[in-house]
Amino acid sequence: MNAEVIEHLFLRAAKLAERGKPSRLDAQTWREWACGLPGNRRTILMPAIGVLEKSKYSPEPLSTADFAILENTIRDLKGR
């Protein structure tokens, strides 16, 4: 359940970050794709990528801080 929520929130953030830029190719990782974003949007999105990777690849449970990172990323990208 948490992983699904994390993915949903991350995809929302990525959609906001990609404005005016090409969508991620299937062969690209999210980090590779983010490197092509303008500096400010890339900087804002990178912590969210870390949370997404943690949800997919780490045995550590997600924390409220992880959810806060995604929420803050979405909020910050909406203002851009």
Phi and psi in degrees as GROMACS dihedral restraints (atoms count N, CA, C in turn):
[ dihedral_restraints ]
;  ai    aj    ak    al  type     phi  dphi    fc
    3     4     5     6     1   -58.7    20    10
    4     5     6     7     1   -40.5    20    10
    6     7     8     9     1   -62.9    20    10
    7     8     9    10     1   -36.6    20    10
    9    10    11    12     1   -68.3    20    10
   10    11    12    13     1   -40.7    20    10
   12    13    14    15     1   -65.6    20    10
   13    14    15    16     1   -44.2    20    10
   15    16    17    18     1   -58.8    20    10
   16    17    18    19     1   -47.0    20    10
   18    19    20    21     1   -62.1    20    10
   19    20    21    22     1   -41.8    20    10
   21    22    23    24     1   -60.9    20    10
   22    23    24    25     1   -48.4    20    10
   24    25    26    27     1   -63.9    20    10
   25    26    27    28     1   -40.8    20    10
   27    28    29    30     1   -63.4    20    10
   28    29    30    31     1   -45.0    20    10
   30    31    32    33     1   -62.0    20    10
   31    32    33    34     1   -34.5    20    10
   33    34    35    36     1   -63.0    20    10
   34    35    36    37     1   -44.7    20    10
   36    37    38    39     1   -64.3    20    10
   37    38    39    40     1   -43.2    20    10
   39    40    41    42     1   -62.7    20    10
   40    41    42    43     1   -38.8    20    10
   42    43    44    45     1   -62.3    20    10
   43    44    45    46     1   -41.3    20    10
   45    46    47    48     1   -66.1    20    10
   46    47    48    49     1   -38.0    20    10
   48    49    50    51     1   -71.7    20    10
   49    50    51    52     1   -28.2    20    10
   51    52    53    54     1   -82.5    20    10
   52    53    54    55     1    -5.2    20    10
   54    55    56    57     1   -41.5    20    10
   55    56    57    58     1   119.7    20    10
   57    58    59    60     1    79.1    20    10
   58    59    60    61     1     1.0    20    10
   60    61    62    63     1  -116.3    20    10
   61    62    63    64     1   157.2    20    10
   63    64    65    66     1   -62.9    20    10
   64    65    66    67     1   148.2    20    10
   66    67    68    69     1   -67.9    20    10
   67    68    69    70     1   158.7    20    10
   69    70    71    72     1   -66.4    20    10
   70    71    72    73     1   135.6    20    10
   72    73    74    75     1   -79.6    20    10
   73    74    75    76     1   151.8    20    10
   75    76    77    78     1   -56.8    20    10
   76    77    78    79     1   -32.0    20    10
   78    79    80    81     1   -81.4    20    10
   79    80    81    82     1    -7.4    20    10
   81    82    83    84     1   -93.3    20    10
   82    83    84    85     1   143.0    20    10
   84    85    86    87     1   -78.8    20    10
   85    86    87    88     1   165.9    20    10
   87    88    89    90     1   -63.7    20    10
   88    89    90    91     1   -36.5    20    10
   90    91    92    93     1   -64.2    20    10
   91    92    93    94     1   -43.7    20    10
   93    94    95    96     1   -60.3    20    10
   94    95    96    97     1   -45.9    20    10
   96    97    98    99     1   -62.3    20    10
   97    98    99   100     1   -43.5    20    10
   99   100   101   102     1   -63.3    20    10
  100   101   102   103     1   -27.5    20    10
  102   103   104   105     1   -62.0    20    10
  103   104   105   106     1   -22.3    20    10
  105   106   107   108     1   -87.8    20    10
  106   107   108   109     1    -1.4    20    10
  108   109   110   111     1   -80.9    20    10
  109   110   111   112     1   154.6    20    10
  111   112   113   114     1   -56.9    20    10
  112   113   114   115     1   148.0    20    10
  114   115   116   117     1   -46.6    20    10
  115   116   117   118     1   -46.5    20    10
  117   118   119   120     1   -66.5    20    10
  118   119   120   121     1   -45.6    20    10
  120   121   122   123     1   -66.5    20    10
  121   122   123   124     1   -37.8    20    10
  123   124   125   126     1   -61.7    20    10
  124   125   126   127     1   -45.8    20    10
  126   127   128   129     1   -61.0    20    10
  127   128   129   130     1   -41.3    20    10
  129   130   131   132     1   -67.9    20    10
  130   131   132   133     1   -38.6    20    10
  132   133   134   135     1   -78.9    20    10
  133   134   135   136     1   -27.3    20    10
  135   136   137   138     1   -56.3    20    10
  136   137   138   139     1   -43.5    20    10
  138   139   140   141     1   -61.2    20    10
  139   140   141   142     1   -34.0    20    10
  141   142   143   144     1   -67.0    20    10
  142   143   144   145     1   -35.2    20    10
  144   145   146   147     1   -63.1    20    10
  145   146   147   148     1   -39.9    20    10
  147   148   149   150     1   -60.2    20    10
  148   149   150   151     1   -39.9    20    10
  150   151   152   153     1   -66.7    20    10
  151   152   153   154     1   -42.5    20    10
  153   154   155   156     1   -60.1    20    10
  154   155   156   157     1   -46.3    20    10
  156   157   158   159     1   -62.7    20    10
  157   158   159   160     1   -40.4    20    10
  159   160   161   162     1   -60.9    20    10
  160   161   162   163     1   -42.0    20    10
  162   163   164   165     1   -66.5    20    10
  163   164   165   166     1   -30.1    20    10
  165   166   167   168     1   -89.6    20    10
  166   167   168   169     1   -35.7    20    10
  168   169   170   171     1  -119.3    20    10
  169   170   171   172     1   -10.7    20    10
  171   172   173   174     1  -103.1    20    10
  172   173   174   175     1   143.1    20    10
  174   175   176   177     1   -76.8    20    10
  175   176   177   178     1   -10.6    20    10
  177   178   179   180     1   -66.8    20    10
  178   179   180   181     1   139.6    20    10
  180   181   182   183     1   -71.8    20    10
  181   182   183   184     1   153.3    20    10
  183   184   185   186     1   -74.6    20    10
  184   185   186   187     1   148.5    20    10
  186   187   188   189     1  -114.6    20    10
  187   188   189   190     1   170.8    20    10
  189   190   191   192     1   -64.1    20    10
  190   191   192   193     1   -29.2    20    10
  192   193   194   195     1   -64.3    20    10
  193   194   195   196     1   -36.3    20    10
  195   196   197   198     1   -62.6    20    10
  196   197   198   199     1   -44.7    20    10
  198   199   200   201     1   -64.6    20    10
  199   200   201   202     1   -38.0    20    10
  201   202   203   204     1   -63.7    20    10
  202   203   204   205     1   -37.4    20    10
  204   205   206   207     1   -59.2    20    10
  205   206   207   208     1   -46.1    20    10
  207   208   209   210     1   -65.5    20    10
  208   209   210   211     1   -43.3    20    10
  210   211   212   213     1   -62.7    20    10
  211   212   213   214     1   -42.3    20    10
  213   214   215   216     1   -66.2    20    10
  214   215   216   217     1   -37.4    20    10
  216   217   218   219     1   -61.9    20    10
  217   218   219   220     1   -47.1    20    10
  219   220   221   222     1   -60.9    20    10
  220   221   222   223     1   -46.6    20    10
  222   223   224   225     1   -60.1    20    10
  223   224   225   226     1   -45.9    20    10
  225   226   227   228     1   -66.3    20    10
  226   227   228   229     1   -37.7    20    10
  228   229   230   231     1   -74.3    20    10
  229   230   231   232     1   -28.3    20    10
  231   232   233   234     1   -63.1    20    10
  232   233   234   235     1   -31.8    20    10
  234   235   236   237     1   -80.6    20    10
  235   236   237   238     1    -2.0    20    10
